[in-house]
């Protein structure tokens, strides 16, 4: 939450060639995943993030 306090509830950053959007707070996470979820279904998952978050 310290990052959200400094940069806001929604912000983006670049990691290599990938642009990452970070969302903080229950209402914004709900908005992104539930209300706007169709926009995020087909998003590209980069191999490094897939390895980290899926434990492969």
Protein Blocks (a to p, Z undefined) as FASTA:
>chain_A
ZZmmmnojbdcddehjbccdddedjklmmmmmmmmmmmmmmpccdfklmmmmnoZZ
